[in-house]
Amino acid sequence: MNKAVFLDRDGVIVVPESRDGRGYAPRRLQDYRFYHDAQSSLCRLKDAGFLLVVVTNQPDVGNGLISRAVIDEMHARLVRELSVDAVKSCLHSQAENCACRKPAPGLLLDAIREFDLSVRHCFMVGDRATDIQAGKSAGCRAIFIERGYTEPKPQNADFTVASMADAAEAVLRQSRLEGAQ
């Protein structure tokens, strides 16, 4: 059995920039930092046998607001510092209507195939309705981290929590209940 936790990047493990009551991806390396509970939370999931896959929309690349080199360095830090197994990114602008941009499940479905995952043992953790929709569309259980944004909240999350530490605990508790560890 191959199990995974899919993680949105900004607002889940990376502290977003706050503008107008919403979180946005940092555009500069010096502004790119992890939440204080990210490393310990991801270690707990990894120790329980979960593959960790970041699935992230990064339209600022397609919109010409950040270079691919900066995104690549940010993602290399995820792998190096947080032991993330893979980073799957949609770099298209919002206008491109691609199959990989969340809420479409393309990034998750690609990882499910690539890593031969058992989708019934997979979770999606996100801070936006689009993350939850992508996870549900791929067949995963979805955990919403409530960050207090002024945008519509998802109505179909399996769990709603306040932090990455709480999300990790929800995954581990559910996994224990199902005997999937």
N, C-alpha and C positions, 0 to 999 in steps of 0.2 A: 504494500500500500504506500503510495506516495502522496503526502499531504503538504499543503502550502498555506501560507498567509500572504495574500496580496495586499500591498500597502500603497496608498496614495502617498505622494512625497510631501508636498507643501500643505501644512496644517495638520499633518499626521506625525511625521518624523522631523521635518524641517520647519523651523519657525518662519511663517510667512510675513510679508510686509503688509501692514494694515492700512487700507485706504477705503474711505466711505463705508465702513462697517463690513468690509469683506477682506479676505486674505488673498494675497497675490504672491507669486513666486519671486524670490529675490533675483535680481539681475546681475549682481556683482558678487564675486567670490568673497569679498570682505563682509558682505551682509548675509552670507550663507552659514547658518548655524543650526544645530540639532536641538530639539527639545531636551530638557534635562533628564527625562525618563526614557529617552529613545534607546540608548545603548543597553541598559539593564532589561528593558522590556523585550527587545529583540533577542538578547541572549537567552532569556527564559524560553522564548518560542523555539529558538534554535536547539536548545538543550532538550526540548521535548520532541525533537525530530521533525520540525516543520521546515520546509524550504521557504526562504524569504524572498519574495519577488516584488520589487517596486514597480508600479504601473502608474505612469504620470503623463498628463497632458502638458506640453510645454510650447504653447502657441507663440510665445515671444520669439522663438527661433524662426518660425514661418513668417512672422510679422516683421522680422528684421530688427528686433529690439535687443537681442542677445546673440552672441556667436555660438556656433556649434562647439567650438573649443572650450568655451566657458561651461556649457552644459556637460560636456564630456568630463571635465575636471570635477564638477559637482558630483556627478554620478560615480566617478572613480573614488571619491571620498566616502560615498555610501558603502561601497564594496570594501574598501580598505579599513574604515573606522568602525563600521557597524556590522560587518560580516554579512551583508546582504548578498544573496546568491546570484541575483540577476536584476537588471534594471531594463524595463521595457518602456519606451517613450514614444509618444505621438508628438512629432515636431511640426505638424501641419498647422496652418492658421485655422481659425474657426470657420472661415469661409470655404475651405476646401472640401468639406463634407466627406471625409474619409471614413473608413470602417474601423480605424484604430482609435479614434478620439472618443474618450468616454463622454457620454453614457453608452456608446456602442461597446460591446464586449470584446472587440478584436484583440487587444493586448493580452487580456486574460486567456482567451481561447488559444492564442498562439503559445503562451506559456504552458497551458494545460497539455497541449499536444507535445511540445518540445520536451517537457520533463515527465511525461507519462503520468500525470496526476490523477488521482481519484477525486473528482470534483465534489463528491459528497463529504470529503474530508478537507475541503478548502474553505477559507474565509477571505472576505474582502473587508479591509478597514479603510474608511474614508471620512472626510469632513464635509462633503457636499453631497447633494442628492444625486448628482451625476455618477459619483463613485458607487453609491448604493445601487443605483439602477444597473450599472455595468456588472457589478458583482452578482446581482440577482439574475440578470440576463444570461450570465455564464453558468448559472446553477450553484453558485456559492452562497453560503450564509454571509450576511452583511452586517457589519458593525459600524455604526455612525458615531463619530466623535463630535460632540456638540461644542462648537467653539464660539457660539453666540453671534454668528454672522447675521446680517440683515437680509438674508435671502431665504427662499422657501426651504423648509426642512423636508427630508425624505419621510414618506408615510409608511414605507414598507421595510424598514431596517429590522433585523432580527434582534439587535441589541442597540441601545443608545447609552453611551458612556461619556465621561468628562476628560479622559486623557488616554495616551498610548498605554500607560501602565494598566488602566482599567480595561482597555481593549485586549491586552495580552491575557489578563486574568479571565475575561469572558471566554476567549478561545480555549485556554487551558481547562477551565471548568467544564465547558461544553464537551471538549475532547475526552475528559475523564468520565463524564456521564455516559458517553457513547462507547467507552472502552476502546477508543481509537489510538490510544498511546501504546 
